[in-house]
Every structure is written in C-alpha cells, then in structure tokens.
Amino acid sequence: MSQEELPDFYEENLDQLSGILTWVMQVDFNFGGRTPDELIKCRSKAISLVQLYQSKFLEHFSKYSHFFFEKIWQMVLNKWALASKQNERLIQNLIKYLSEMSNYPDLSMFFKENMMNLFTLIIVPNISITEDDLEEYEFEPDTYVKNDLEESDSETRRRQCMKFVQ
C-alpha cells in the first residue's frame, strides 16, 4: 500500500475519527490555570493528523477541511497556543498547518482579513523572547546562544513562525 492511499478502516471511520479529533481540540481542562501536558500533546497530534489528512487524502477529507480549519483557528482565538516551552510542539504543528492552509485559494481572503489576529496571537509572541527563553539563557547561556546563532532550532515554534512569515 502506498502512502497516498487511505486505508479502508480510516476511510470508513472518518466521521468517528473527526469526532474524536474535534473533542480533543475543544475540550478545556484547566487545572489551576495550567493545561495538562497530555492534553497539549493530544492537541498537537490532532493538528498533525488533520494536516496529514488534508495534504495526503484530500479526496476523502475535503468535507472536513473547513470544519477543522475553524476548530484550529478557534484554538488560536482561545489563546490555547501561547508562547511557551510547554506549547512548543503544538505551536509548531499549528503554524505548519496554517502555512499549508494559507496556500488554499478559498482561504486567501480569510488570511487577509485575519492577518492582524494571526500576528498578534501567534507570530509576534512566538518570535519574541519569552520568560522560558530568558530562563534558558540564564541557566544555560552557551546552549541558548549556540542554538540561536547556529540556527539549530530549525524545529522550534520561533523558526516555524519565521518560515510562515517568509
């Protein structure tokens, strides 16, 4: 089986899978002002899975595309992807997904109309120095400077945001 074929099980159960992915994206467990790491990881994986289906299996997934785009955008508006080490992978996947979706002609107007939200909620906070960055610089300055200068942080939220802006 090639990577371009959606296995029958997934094709036949896209409604159920979509329901699970939707629940993961919408559920709000907030314990003492902090979202559990496990939920953040699940959201990140959900976005990654939606991106995979969107890019590889569009003929099966097209009826879900706009629905999931709205759910993922709602995560941005809810500020569930704030700049932090805890949200690193979530933000990476979110930016990759939004980058891919920005190339869809039917969403170009949406991106133009929401550019300010995109920059104020995602891009600027994630390319700016955060408390986590300051803490890392304070405790491991050599590592921080090395990562920053050598661009070895190619898989970080900061680098993904810069790629998106380019």
Rosetta constraint file for C-alpha pairs under 8 A:
AtomPair CA 1 CA 5 HARMONIC 6.73 0.50
AtomPair CA 3 CA 56 HARMONIC 8.00 0.50
AtomPair CA 4 CA 56 HARMONIC 6.08 0.50
AtomPair CA 4 CA 57 HARMONIC 6.98 0.50
AtomPair CA 5 CA 57 HARMONIC 7.32 0.50
AtomPair CA 6 CA 10 HARMONIC 6.66 0.50
AtomPair CA 6 CA 11 HARMONIC 6.28 0.50
AtomPair CA 6 CA 57 HARMONIC 6.51 0.50
AtomPair CA 7 CA 11 HARMONIC 6.35 0.50
AtomPair CA 8 CA 12 HARMONIC 5.90 0.50
AtomPair CA 9 CA 13 HARMONIC 6.16 0.50
AtomPair CA 10 CA 14 HARMONIC 5.79 0.50
AtomPair CA 10 CA 17 HARMONIC 7.81 0.50
AtomPair CA 11 CA 60 HARMONIC 6.88 0.50
AtomPair CA 13 CA 17 HARMONIC 6.17 0.50
AtomPair CA 14 CA 18 HARMONIC 5.81 0.50
AtomPair CA 14 CA 61 HARMONIC 7.93 0.50
AtomPair CA 15 CA 19 HARMONIC 6.25 0.50
AtomPair CA 16 CA 20 HARMONIC 6.40 0.50
AtomPair CA 17 CA 21 HARMONIC 6.16 0.50
AtomPair CA 18 CA 22 HARMONIC 5.94 0.50
AtomPair CA 18 CA 64 HARMONIC 7.83 0.50
AtomPair CA 19 CA 23 HARMONIC 6.18 0.50
AtomPair CA 20 CA 24 HARMONIC 6.30 0.50
AtomPair CA 21 CA 25 HARMONIC 6.24 0.50
AtomPair CA 21 CA 46 HARMONIC 5.72 0.50
AtomPair CA 22 CA 26 HARMONIC 6.10 0.50
AtomPair CA 22 CA 68 HARMONIC 7.67 0.50
AtomPair CA 22 CA 71 HARMONIC 7.30 0.50
AtomPair CA 23 CA 27 HARMONIC 5.72 0.50
AtomPair CA 24 CA 39 HARMONIC 7.47 0.50
AtomPair CA 24 CA 42 HARMONIC 6.68 0.50
AtomPair CA 24 CA 43 HARMONIC 5.96 0.50
AtomPair CA 24 CA 46 HARMONIC 7.26 0.50
AtomPair CA 25 CA 43 HARMONIC 5.69 0.50
AtomPair CA 25 CA 46 HARMONIC 7.36 0.50
AtomPair CA 25 CA 71 HARMONIC 6.88 0.50
AtomPair CA 25 CA 72 HARMONIC 7.22 0.50
AtomPair CA 25 CA 75 HARMONIC 7.21 0.50
AtomPair CA 26 CA 71 HARMONIC 7.53 0.50
AtomPair CA 26 CA 75 HARMONIC 7.75 0.50
AtomPair CA 28 CA 35 HARMONIC 7.82 0.50
AtomPair CA 29 CA 35 HARMONIC 6.08 0.50
AtomPair CA 29 CA 36 HARMONIC 7.25 0.50
AtomPair CA 29 CA 39 HARMONIC 7.94 0.50
AtomPair CA 30 CA 34 HARMONIC 5.39 0.50
AtomPair CA 30 CA 35 HARMONIC 4.78 0.50
AtomPair CA 30 CA 36 HARMONIC 7.21 0.50
AtomPair CA 31 CA 35 HARMONIC 6.23 0.50
AtomPair CA 31 CA 36 HARMONIC 7.33 0.50
AtomPair CA 35 CA 39 HARMONIC 6.97 0.50
AtomPair CA 35 CA 40 HARMONIC 7.09 0.50
AtomPair CA 36 CA 40 HARMONIC 6.58 0.50
AtomPair CA 37 CA 41 HARMONIC 6.18 0.50
AtomPair CA 37 CA 86 HARMONIC 7.00 0.50
AtomPair CA 38 CA 42 HARMONIC 6.17 0.50
AtomPair CA 39 CA 43 HARMONIC 6.13 0.50
AtomPair CA 40 CA 44 HARMONIC 6.18 0.50
AtomPair CA 40 CA 86 HARMONIC 7.89 0.50
AtomPair CA 40 CA 87 HARMONIC 6.78 0.50
AtomPair CA 40 CA 90 HARMONIC 6.67 0.50
AtomPair CA 41 CA 45 HARMONIC 6.18 0.50
AtomPair CA 41 CA 89 HARMONIC 7.56 0.50
AtomPair CA 41 CA 90 HARMONIC 6.92 0.50
AtomPair CA 42 CA 46 HARMONIC 6.03 0.50
AtomPair CA 43 CA 47 HARMONIC 6.23 0.50
AtomPair CA 43 CA 90 HARMONIC 6.78 0.50
AtomPair CA 44 CA 48 HARMONIC 6.22 0.50
AtomPair CA 44 CA 89 HARMONIC 6.37 0.50
AtomPair CA 44 CA 90 HARMONIC 4.30 0.50
AtomPair CA 44 CA 91 HARMONIC 7.74 0.50
AtomPair CA 44 CA 93 HARMONIC 6.18 0.50
AtomPair CA 44 CA 94 HARMONIC 7.46 0.50
AtomPair CA 45 CA 49 HARMONIC 6.06 0.50
AtomPair CA 45 CA 90 HARMONIC 7.90 0.50
AtomPair CA 46 CA 50 HARMONIC 6.17 0.50
AtomPair CA 47 CA 51 HARMONIC 6.11 0.50
AtomPair CA 47 CA 72 HARMONIC 7.46 0.50
AtomPair CA 47 CA 90 HARMONIC 7.97 0.50
AtomPair CA 47 CA 93 HARMONIC 6.33 0.50
AtomPair CA 47 CA 94 HARMONIC 6.51 0.50
AtomPair CA 47 CA 97 HARMONIC 7.21 0.50
AtomPair CA 48 CA 52 HARMONIC 6.21 0.50
AtomPair CA 48 CA 93 HARMONIC 5.90 0.50
AtomPair CA 48 CA 94 HARMONIC 7.95 0.50
AtomPair CA 48 CA 97 HARMONIC 7.52 0.50
AtomPair CA 49 CA 53 HARMONIC 6.20 0.50
AtomPair CA 50 CA 54 HARMONIC 5.89 0.50
AtomPair CA 50 CA 68 HARMONIC 7.42 0.50
AtomPair CA 51 CA 55 HARMONIC 6.04 0.50
AtomPair CA 51 CA 97 HARMONIC 5.72 0.50
AtomPair CA 52 CA 56 HARMONIC 5.78 0.50
AtomPair CA 52 CA 57 HARMONIC 7.49 0.50
AtomPair CA 53 CA 57 HARMONIC 4.91 0.50
AtomPair CA 53 CA 58 HARMONIC 6.35 0.50
AtomPair CA 53 CA 61 HARMONIC 6.26 0.50
AtomPair CA 54 CA 58 HARMONIC 5.09 0.50
AtomPair CA 54 CA 61 HARMONIC 6.25 0.50
AtomPair CA 54 CA 62 HARMONIC 7.30 0.50
AtomPair CA 54 CA 65 HARMONIC 6.76 0.50
AtomPair CA 57 CA 61 HARMONIC 6.06 0.50
AtomPair CA 58 CA 62 HARMONIC 5.15 0.50
AtomPair CA 61 CA 65 HARMONIC 6.42 0.50
AtomPair CA 62 CA 66 HARMONIC 7.98 0.50
AtomPair CA 63 CA 67 HARMONIC 7.90 0.50
AtomPair CA 64 CA 68 HARMONIC 6.12 0.50
AtomPair CA 65 CA 69 HARMONIC 6.11 0.50
AtomPair CA 66 CA 70 HARMONIC 6.15 0.50
AtomPair CA 67 CA 71 HARMONIC 6.42 0.50
AtomPair CA 68 CA 72 HARMONIC 6.02 0.50
AtomPair CA 69 CA 73 HARMONIC 6.01 0.50
AtomPair CA 70 CA 74 HARMONIC 6.01 0.50
AtomPair CA 71 CA 75 HARMONIC 6.47 0.50
AtomPair CA 72 CA 76 HARMONIC 6.71 0.50
AtomPair CA 72 CA 94 HARMONIC 7.66 0.50
AtomPair CA 73 CA 77 HARMONIC 6.38 0.50
AtomPair CA 74 CA 78 HARMONIC 5.95 0.50
AtomPair CA 75 CA 79 HARMONIC 6.27 0.50
AtomPair CA 75 CA 80 HARMONIC 5.44 0.50
AtomPair CA 75 CA 81 HARMONIC 7.06 0.50
AtomPair CA 76 CA 80 HARMONIC 6.12 0.50
AtomPair CA 76 CA 81 HARMONIC 6.21 0.50
AtomPair CA 76 CA 121 HARMONIC 6.86 0.50
AtomPair CA 76 CA 122 HARMONIC 7.34 0.50
AtomPair CA 77 CA 121 HARMONIC 7.43 0.50
AtomPair CA 79 CA 121 HARMONIC 7.09 0.50
AtomPair CA 81 CA 87 HARMONIC 6.16 0.50
AtomPair CA 81 CA 90 HARMONIC 6.82 0.50
AtomPair CA 81 CA 91 HARMONIC 5.94 0.50
AtomPair CA 81 CA 122 HARMONIC 7.49 0.50
AtomPair CA 82 CA 87 HARMONIC 6.80 0.50
AtomPair CA 82 CA 91 HARMONIC 7.99 0.50
AtomPair CA 82 CA 121 HARMONIC 7.76 0.50
AtomPair CA 82 CA 122 HARMONIC 7.37 0.50
AtomPair CA 82 CA 125 HARMONIC 7.50 0.50
AtomPair CA 82 CA 126 HARMONIC 7.84 0.50
AtomPair CA 83 CA 87 HARMONIC 6.61 0.50
AtomPair CA 83 CA 88 HARMONIC 7.45 0.50
AtomPair CA 83 CA 91 HARMONIC 7.80 0.50
AtomPair CA 83 CA 122 HARMONIC 7.76 0.50
AtomPair CA 83 CA 125 HARMONIC 5.88 0.50
AtomPair CA 83 CA 126 HARMONIC 5.16 0.50
AtomPair CA 83 CA 130 HARMONIC 7.04 0.50
AtomPair CA 84 CA 88 HARMONIC 6.29 0.50
AtomPair CA 84 CA 130 HARMONIC 7.02 0.50
AtomPair CA 84 CA 131 HARMONIC 7.89 0.50
AtomPair CA 84 CA 132 HARMONIC 6.38 0.50
AtomPair CA 85 CA 132 HARMONIC 6.47 0.50
AtomPair CA 87 CA 91 HARMONIC 5.99 0.50
AtomPair CA 88 CA 92 HARMONIC 6.29 0.50
AtomPair CA 88 CA 156 HARMONIC 6.58 0.50
AtomPair CA 88 CA 157 HARMONIC 5.68 0.50
AtomPair CA 89 CA 93 HARMONIC 6.18 0.50
AtomPair CA 89 CA 156 HARMONIC 7.50 0.50
AtomPair CA 89 CA 157 HARMONIC 7.22 0.50
AtomPair CA 90 CA 94 HARMONIC 6.01 0.50
AtomPair CA 91 CA 95 HARMONIC 5.98 0.50
AtomPair CA 91 CA 157 HARMONIC 5.63 0.50
AtomPair CA 92 CA 96 HARMONIC 6.16 0.50
AtomPair CA 92 CA 155 HARMONIC 7.42 0.50
AtomPair CA 92 CA 156 HARMONIC 6.35 0.50
AtomPair CA 92 CA 157 HARMONIC 4.84 0.50
AtomPair CA 92 CA 160 HARMONIC 5.94 0.50
AtomPair CA 92 CA 161 HARMONIC 7.97 0.50
AtomPair CA 93 CA 97 HARMONIC 6.06 0.50
AtomPair CA 94 CA 98 HARMONIC 6.14 0.50
AtomPair CA 95 CA 99 HARMONIC 5.88 0.50
AtomPair CA 95 CA 157 HARMONIC 7.89 0.50
AtomPair CA 95 CA 160 HARMONIC 6.30 0.50
AtomPair CA 95 CA 161 HARMONIC 6.51 0.50
AtomPair CA 95 CA 164 HARMONIC 7.02 0.50
AtomPair CA 96 CA 100 HARMONIC 6.26 0.50
AtomPair CA 96 CA 160 HARMONIC 6.94 0.50
AtomPair CA 96 CA 164 HARMONIC 7.74 0.50
AtomPair CA 97 CA 101 HARMONIC 6.15 0.50
AtomPair CA 98 CA 102 HARMONIC 5.96 0.50
AtomPair CA 99 CA 103 HARMONIC 7.08 0.50
AtomPair CA 99 CA 164 HARMONIC 5.77 0.50
AtomPair CA 100 CA 104 HARMONIC 7.56 0.50
AtomPair CA 101 CA 107 HARMONIC 7.14 0.50
AtomPair CA 102 CA 107 HARMONIC 6.39 0.50
AtomPair CA 102 CA 108 HARMONIC 6.17 0.50
AtomPair CA 102 CA 111 HARMONIC 6.66 0.50
AtomPair CA 103 CA 107 HARMONIC 7.70 0.50
AtomPair CA 103 CA 108 HARMONIC 7.19 0.50
AtomPair CA 104 CA 108 HARMONIC 6.52 0.50
AtomPair CA 107 CA 111 HARMONIC 6.40 0.50
AtomPair CA 108 CA 112 HARMONIC 6.28 0.50
AtomPair CA 109 CA 113 HARMONIC 6.10 0.50
AtomPair CA 110 CA 114 HARMONIC 6.02 0.50
AtomPair CA 111 CA 115 HARMONIC 5.63 0.50
AtomPair CA 114 CA 118 HARMONIC 6.16 0.50
AtomPair CA 115 CA 119 HARMONIC 6.15 0.50
AtomPair CA 116 CA 120 HARMONIC 6.00 0.50
AtomPair CA 117 CA 121 HARMONIC 5.67 0.50
AtomPair CA 117 CA 122 HARMONIC 7.82 0.50
AtomPair CA 118 CA 122 HARMONIC 5.54 0.50
AtomPair CA 118 CA 123 HARMONIC 6.46 0.50
AtomPair CA 119 CA 123 HARMONIC 4.60 0.50
AtomPair CA 119 CA 124 HARMONIC 5.59 0.50
AtomPair CA 120 CA 124 HARMONIC 5.78 0.50
AtomPair CA 120 CA 125 HARMONIC 7.01 0.50
AtomPair CA 121 CA 125 HARMONIC 6.70 0.50
AtomPair CA 122 CA 126 HARMONIC 6.10 0.50
AtomPair CA 122 CA 161 HARMONIC 7.92 0.50
AtomPair CA 123 CA 127 HARMONIC 6.22 0.50
AtomPair CA 123 CA 161 HARMONIC 5.61 0.50
AtomPair CA 123 CA 162 HARMONIC 7.95 0.50
AtomPair CA 124 CA 128 HARMONIC 5.99 0.50
AtomPair CA 125 CA 129 HARMONIC 7.92 0.50
AtomPair CA 125 CA 130 HARMONIC 7.79 0.50
AtomPair CA 126 CA 130 HARMONIC 7.88 0.50
AtomPair CA 126 CA 157 HARMONIC 6.30 0.50
AtomPair CA 126 CA 158 HARMONIC 5.42 0.50
AtomPair CA 126 CA 161 HARMONIC 6.94 0.50
AtomPair CA 127 CA 157 HARMONIC 7.74 0.50
AtomPair CA 127 CA 158 HARMONIC 4.83 0.50
AtomPair CA 127 CA 159 HARMONIC 7.85 0.50
AtomPair CA 127 CA 161 HARMONIC 6.79 0.50
AtomPair CA 127 CA 162 HARMONIC 7.43 0.50
AtomPair CA 129 CA 133 HARMONIC 5.87 0.50
AtomPair CA 129 CA 134 HARMONIC 7.00 0.50
AtomPair CA 130 CA 134 HARMONIC 6.36 0.50
AtomPair CA 131 CA 135 HARMONIC 6.11 0.50
AtomPair CA 132 CA 136 HARMONIC 6.10 0.50
AtomPair CA 133 CA 137 HARMONIC 6.06 0.50
AtomPair CA 134 CA 138 HARMONIC 6.00 0.50
AtomPair CA 135 CA 139 HARMONIC 6.19 0.50
AtomPair CA 136 CA 140 HARMONIC 5.50 0.50
AtomPair CA 136 CA 141 HARMONIC 6.87 0.50
AtomPair CA 136 CA 144 HARMONIC 6.53 0.50
AtomPair CA 137 CA 141 HARMONIC 4.31 0.50
AtomPair CA 137 CA 142 HARMONIC 7.77 0.50
AtomPair CA 137 CA 143 HARMONIC 7.81 0.50
AtomPair CA 137 CA 144 HARMONIC 5.48 0.50
AtomPair CA 137 CA 145 HARMONIC 7.63 0.50
AtomPair CA 140 CA 144 HARMONIC 6.25 0.50
AtomPair CA 141 CA 145 HARMONIC 6.04 0.50
AtomPair CA 142 CA 146 HARMONIC 5.98 0.50
AtomPair CA 143 CA 147 HARMONIC 6.03 0.50
AtomPair CA 144 CA 148 HARMONIC 6.14 0.50
AtomPair CA 145 CA 149 HARMONIC 5.89 0.50
AtomPair CA 146 CA 150 HARMONIC 5.74 0.50
AtomPair CA 146 CA 151 HARMONIC 7.93 0.50
AtomPair CA 146 CA 152 HARMONIC 7.78 0.50
AtomPair CA 147 CA 151 HARMONIC 5.63 0.50
AtomPair CA 147 CA 152 HARMONIC 5.02 0.50
AtomPair CA 147 CA 153 HARMONIC 5.73 0.50
AtomPair CA 148 CA 152 HARMONIC 7.03 0.50
AtomPair CA 148 CA 153 HARMONIC 6.89 0.50
AtomPair CA 153 CA 159 HARMONIC 6.79 0.50
AtomPair CA 154 CA 159 HARMONIC 5.63 0.50
AtomPair CA 154 CA 160 HARMONIC 7.64 0.50
AtomPair CA 155 CA 159 HARMONIC 6.48 0.50
AtomPair CA 155 CA 160 HARMONIC 6.98 0.50
AtomPair CA 156 CA 160 HARMONIC 6.22 0.50
AtomPair CA 157 CA 161 HARMONIC 6.14 0.50
AtomPair CA 158 CA 162 HARMONIC 6.33 0.50
AtomPair CA 159 CA 163 HARMONIC 6.20 0.50
AtomPair CA 160 CA 164 HARMONIC 6.16 0.50
AtomPair CA 161 CA 165 HARMONIC 6.25 0.50
AtomPair CA 162 CA 166 HARMONIC 6.25 0.50
